[in-house]
């Protein structure tokens, strides 16, 4: 019987892609910042934070609300990664899954952005915001924690951002530490704009009651179009990524024939 040297077999393409990051650091950072800002750029939630600073125990109540927001964003991203990693078909889809996610997300964001620019969206959100803010002073710390988490998870566009960021981590996974570092950056960016009112409050020594009140009024009544425009911009960005992915898939199929 002839004995030959043992040669290690090449890993499947899906596993090779899983453990061989193809994304440059600048690329993942810019995408993580863009998606995180898509969540953080929420006039209603910024207004809620500003309003909490105008009531009793401002920093404690504000920190409780932001704690719920942070827990929800981190938990949603972790859930996407953990659930996605358990489905072998998601790994086999590879770039096709990413292209499909980009195109579906782009369509959802463009539709949402166009809806936000309509008068019906402005009237509905203003009414809901006023009812919520009327009950805000009565909420204790535990309901505030739940409110922060709920406001993060109730927005349909946020679900698109969680899926997109989680898909990037699944496709370009290197290690648990790498996933945690990217996830920490993502969660920090999702909270960045909501931290501006309390930071301004601290720097001013609590002397921003009138400016915060005016900011709160403007965000509740006149900021819907900003959300619409921002959703359209991110929708175009995801659409461009999807079209670029389709182009790369076409080139790959042509090279195999």
Secondary structure, 3 states (H helix, E strand, C coil): CCCCCCCCCCCCHHHHHHHCCCCCHHHHHHHHHHHHHHHHCCHHHHHHHHHHCCCCCHHHHHHHHHHHHHHHHHHHHHHHHHHHHCCHHHHHHCHHHHHHHHHHHHHHHHHHHHHHCCHHHHHHHHHHHHHHHHHHCCCCHHHHHHHHHHHHHCCHHHHHHHHHHHHHHHHCCCCHHHHHHHHHHHHHHHHHCCHHHHHHHHHHCCCCHHHHHHHHHHHHHHCHHHHHHHHHHHHHHHHHHHHHHHHHHHHHHHHHC
